[in-house]
Amino acid sequence: MFECPECGALFDSGAPVCPECGVVVDNPPDGSVSFYTDEFLFVYSCYDLYEAEMIKANLESGGIKTWIVNKKDSSYPGLGNMSAILIFVKVEDSESAFEFLKEYNESKKADIEEDPDSEEAFN
């Protein structure tokens, strides 16, 4: 994975075009990050960017550095939830992140039980 030099989106290093802004990237920058190492841990996935950004903000307010990897392809906006948005943290922060996410999932489940007709009940 690496960061687009134009918009900052993270995407697979083998991709020649940024899926967010369309900039052609011939070579990944020196500061590229690979999330598929022992240094990072995948902790959560969702289908909505606003949910991922909310979780990231909450984790980072607790001192947990967080990265969002958007696997959605904005070239096909009408196809629905076909790809996940992944959230990664450093391994040393994973225990705290999982604790927060457990509470988040419990509150989300409680909200759905209170209002089973809500949109979240269908996701």
C-alpha positions in Angstrom: 0.0 0.0 0.0 1.1 3.5 -0.6 -0.1 7.1 -0.3 -1.1 9.1 -3.4 1.2 12.1 -3.6 -1.8 14.2 -4.9 -4.7 13.4 -2.6 -3.3 11.2 0.2 -5.5 8.2 -0.6 -4.0 4.8 0.3 -4.1 2.1 -2.3 -2.3 -1.1 -3.6 1.3 -0.3 -4.7 0.7 -2.2 -7.9 -2.1 0.1 -9.1 -0.8 2.7 -11.6 -3.8 5.1 -11.0 -5.0 6.5 -7.7 -8.7 5.3 -7.3 -9.7 8.5 -5.6 -8.3 11.4 -7.7 -7.1 9.6 -10.9 -3.5 10.7 -10.7 -1.2 8.3 -12.6 1.6 7.1 -10.3 4.5 5.5 -12.0 6.6 4.6 -9.0 5.5 4.5 -5.4 7.1 7.2 -3.3 9.9 6.4 -0.9 7.5 6.8 2.1 5.3 4.0 1.0 3.7 1.8 3.7 3.0 -1.9 3.5 0.1 -2.9 5.8 0.8 -6.6 5.2 3.7 -6.9 7.6 4.0 -7.8 11.3 4.0 -4.1 12.2 0.3 -3.4 11.4 -2.8 -5.3 12.3 -6.2 -5.2 10.6 -8.9 -4.4 13.2 -12.1 -3.4 11.5 -13.9 -3.3 8.1 -17.0 -1.4 7.0 -18.6 -0.2 3.8 -19.1 3.5 4.6 -16.3 6.0 4.6 -18.0 8.1 7.2 -18.1 5.2 9.6 -14.4 4.5 9.1 -13.5 8.2 9.6 -15.6 8.3 12.8 -13.8 5.2 14.1 -10.4 6.6 13.1 -11.2 9.9 14.9 -12.3 8.1 18.1 -9.2 5.8 18.1 -6.8 8.7 17.4 -8.4 10.7 20.2 -7.4 7.8 22.5 -3.8 8.0 21.2 -4.0 5.1 18.7 -2.6 6.0 15.3 -5.0 4.6 12.7 -4.9 4.1 8.9 -7.9 3.7 6.6 -7.4 1.6 3.4 -10.3 2.3 1.0 -10.7 -0.7 -1.3 -13.7 0.8 -3.0 -13.3 1.9 -6.7 -14.8 5.3 -7.2 -14.9 4.6 -10.9 -18.1 2.6 -10.4 -20.2 4.6 -8.0 -23.6 3.0 -8.6 -22.8 -0.6 -7.8 -23.3 -0.6 -4.0 -21.2 -2.1 -1.3 -18.9 -4.3 -3.3 -15.6 -3.6 -1.4 -14.7 -3.0 2.2 -12.9 -0.1 3.8 -10.2 -1.5 6.1 -8.9 0.0 9.3 -5.3 -0.8 10.5 -3.4 0.0 13.7 0.1 -0.7 14.9 0.3 -4.1 16.7 1.3 -2.5 20.0 -2.0 -0.5 19.9 -4.2 -3.4 18.9 -5.4 -4.4 22.4 -6.7 -0.9 23.1 -8.2 -0.7 19.6 -10.1 -4.0 20.0 -11.4 -2.8 23.4 -12.8 0.3 21.8 -14.2 -1.6 18.9 -15.9 -4.1 21.2 -17.7 -1.2 22.9 -18.6 0.3 19.6 -20.1 -2.9 18.2 -22.1 -3.4 21.4 -23.5 0.1 21.2 -24.3 -0.4 17.5 -26.1 -3.7 18.3 -28.1 -2.0 21.1 -29.1 0.8 18.7 -30.3 -1.8 16.1 -32.3 -3.7 18.8 -34.0 -0.5 19.8 -35.0 0.4 16.2 -35.0 -2.8 14.1 -36.3 -0.9 11.1 -33.2 1.4 11.0 -30.9 1.4 8.0 -28.1 -0.1 10.1 -30.2 -3.2 10.7 -29.9 -4.0 7.0 -26.1 -3.6 6.8 
